[in-house]
Amino acid sequence: MTEKALPPPKIASREEWLVARKAFFLREKAITHELDKLRAERRRLPWVKVEKLYVFEGPEGKCTLSDLFQHHDQLAVYHFMLTPGSEHVCKGCSFVADHIDAARQHFDGADLSFAAISRASFDRIVQVKRVLGWTFPWVSSHDTNFNYDFGASFKKEDIAAGRAIFNYGTPIKNEDMMGASIFVRNKSGEVFHTYSTFARGIENLMGTFMWLDLTPGGRFQFDDHRSRLSKDGLRDSLRDDRIARAESGHVTR
């Protein structure tokens, strides 16, 4: 980062800094408590029973949504934007995915399983996964309406007719978008959908941003000082190189 990229600083004494920091701390503390309340309300949202039988393709062949829970009662799904017939690999999804394997180390203790789900073929998923070095479970929903039913994919006819609505109210022109959904399986084996989040709700899954937000430069290289991803995606030369190899089909890292 160049010096020009940083906001102009206000230089203060340690005593002045402490006064400003304590005042800002009170605001941080208030927001933290509000977030605690919000998270508690999220856990109390109503559940919807999943009536359809979704069958995916994975490393061991066909598997159901229930199978993805493995031995856990909770399942987190990441809707990875990987469109059938397209060589494009979403930079935003790749950025999220770079965080997943580290987080999964702590999921077992929370009774949580994880899987990414995309509409692309399983062969394409294997190719991308190998190039980018991820190990998390990732299955194909190409023969199901799963991503459509949970608001992450949209049919061309619905897009053309203006019926494709993303993130609870935004008309969309893309066939696939990023998102995350949470499911619960009860002791009887019934599966319920409890929560989905999209767009800026996905920022909560990006641990890198939490670190960058502590710095004066903030998310400089990612979003030109805005708190959302820039229109042209994540500008990261290393990630761009890796994604370019995934799109071209090269499997060396």
N, C-alpha and C positions, 0 to 999 in steps of 0.2 A: 504494500500500500504506500502511496506517495503522501507527503505531508499535505498536499493540496486536497486530498480526499477527506481529511479529518475536518470536523467542524472547528471554527476558530475557538480556542480555549479561553476561559476566564481563569487567570492565574490568581490564586488566593493563598492566604496564610493557612497553616494547619487548623487554627482556631476557626477561621471563616469556613474552611472546608467542612469541619465537624458540624457547625450549625446547619449548613445546607444539607449535609448528609442525613442528619437527624430528622429534618423536616421532610425530606424525601422518603426516609424510612417509614414514617407514619403513613404516607400514602401507599407505599408498598405493602405494609402490614394490613391496611384496610382492604386492599384489593385481594390479598391472599385469603383473608377471612371470607370475602364475598365469593371467591373461587371455591373455597371449601363448601359453602352452602350450595353453590351451583352443582358441584360434583355429587353432593348428597341427593339433590333433586334429580340429577341424571339417573342415579341408581334406583330411584323410585318411579321412573317412567313406566307406563304399562307395557306389557309384552304382547306380541302377536304370534300365534301358533303358525308354524310353517307347515302348510298342508301338502305342498308339492314334494314329489320325490326328485331331487336333483342328483344326477349321476355325472360325475366328472371323470376325466382321464388323468391318471397320475403315474408315478414310477412303477407301481405294481398293477397297472391296468385300471379297470373301472372302480370307482369309489363313490360313496354317497356323502352328503353333507354331514350326516351323523358320524361317518367313518373319520372325518377330519377332526373330530373331538378327541380321538384316540381314547385315553383313559381319563380325560378331564371332563368337567361339567360345563366349562365355558370355552368359547371359541372366538378368536379375533380373526377377521378376514380383511385382507387388504385387496381392494379392487385395482389391480395393476393395469394401466392402459397399454395393452398390447393387442392391436387390431388385426384380425385375420387378413392376410394378403398384403400387409404393409410392412416395410422394412424399418419403419420408424420405432425407436425406443424412447419413451417419454423421459425427459431429463428430470422432471419433478418426481416422478415415480421412482426413478433410479436413486435420486437423492434420499427419498424416504427409505428405500430398500437397503441402502448402505447402513442404516441404523438398526435394522431388524434383528440380525443375528446376535448382536450384542445384547439387545433387550431380551431376546428369547432365553438367555441363560437364567433369567429370573422369573420366567413365566410358570414353571412347574410348581413353585411354592405358592403361587396364587391360583392354582387349579385352572390354568389357562393354556389352551392349545392355540396354534397359529397356522394359517395357510394364506398364501396369496392365490388369487383366482383371476384368470384372464380368458378372453375369448379366443385368443390365438391357439393354434394347434399345440399339442404337448411337445412335439419335436422342436418347434420354434422356442417354446419356453425353456427346454433343456439347453438349446444353443445359447440363448441370452444369459441364462443362469450360469453356465460354464464360463463364458467370457468375462462376466462381471464378478465372478467369484463368490456368489451367494450360496448358502447351504439350506436356507429355510424351505419348508414344504411349499410347492407351487404347482397348481393343477390347472387343467384346461376345462372351461365350461362351454366349449364350442358347440356342443349338441344340446345345450339347455338355454333357458331364458333367465338363468340366475342373475347375471349382471344387469339385465333389463329390469327384472322384477325388483331389484334393490337399488335402482336409481343411478347406476354407474354407466350404463350403456343405453343407446337410443337407436331405434330403427330408422332407416333412411326415409321411409314414408311418413313417419311421425315428425322427423326434422323438417321435411318439405312442407308439411301441413301446419307447422308451428305448434305441434302437440308435444314436442320434446322439452320437458321441464326438468331442469337440474337444480339441486340444492334447495328444494322446497319452494321454488317460485321463479327461477331464472330460465328464460328460453335459451336453448342451446343449439349449436350447429354441428358439434362434434359427435361422432358415433360412440366414442369412449371417453370417460373422464376418471379422475382418481377419486377414491373414497375408501372408507373403512366401515365395516359393520361388525356388530357384536351379536353372538347367539348364545343361548343357554340350552342345555339338555337336562331334563329332569330324570328322576329315578325310573320312570316308566319308559324312557327312551324318546319322549316327545321333545321336539326342538322348537325353540321360540326365538324370534327376532326381537332384540331389546333396544338397539340403538344403531344409527348410521350417521356419519359425518362426512362432509365434502368441503372442497374449496379451502378456505383458510382454517377450517376445523382440523385439517391435516397437519397444520404447523405444530400441533401438540406432539406429533410423532417424530419431529425433526430436532433431535437433541443438539445438533450443531448450532441451530438458531438460538437456543437457550444460552449457550456460551457467548455467541457473537453479540447478543443483545446486552451483555454486560459491558461491552467495550465501547469506547468513543466512536470507532468506525462502524459499529453495528453490522448490518448485513450488506456492507459495501459492495462486495464482488457479486452478490446475488441479486440485489434488487434496487440499486441506485438510491439507497437510503429510505426507500419505502418499506412498509412492513408487510409487503406481499411479494410474491415472486414476480420478476419482471416479465413483460410480455414475451420476450424472446427466450425465456427459460433461464436455467441456471448456468451462468457463465463460469465454468470451471474447466480449465484446459485439460487436466488429468481425466476428469469425468467425460469430457467431450471426446477425448481419444478413445477411452474404453467403449463408449457408446457407439462411436463410429465403427469400431471393430465388431461390435455386436450386430450392427445393422448390415455390415458387409459379409458376416458369416465367419469371420476369422475367430479361431478358438484359442489362440495364445494370448496370455496376459502381458 
